[in-house]
Amino acid sequence: MQMDETNLNKFRLSDRVFYALKLAVEQKDGQVATALVNVLELAMTRNSGGGEFVERRDFPKEVEALLDEARALKKH
């Protein structure tokens, strides 16, 4: 199956990582999910501020729920 790259280019990197994380959670792949959680957090917060910057915004509820599911996989 060939992917339509014109459609993929409409998404941000964090969107792509989110969908990859969603798939890893669905497949109950804790190791991949853990790695993707780190990547997603990095992709969503980078370029947010200087050295003393503290992230104060919350992730969307859908993202938080998926992050919780992924972290729960790590515990099993």
Helices and strands as residue ranges (DSSP letters): H 5-8, H 13-26, H 30-45, H 61-75
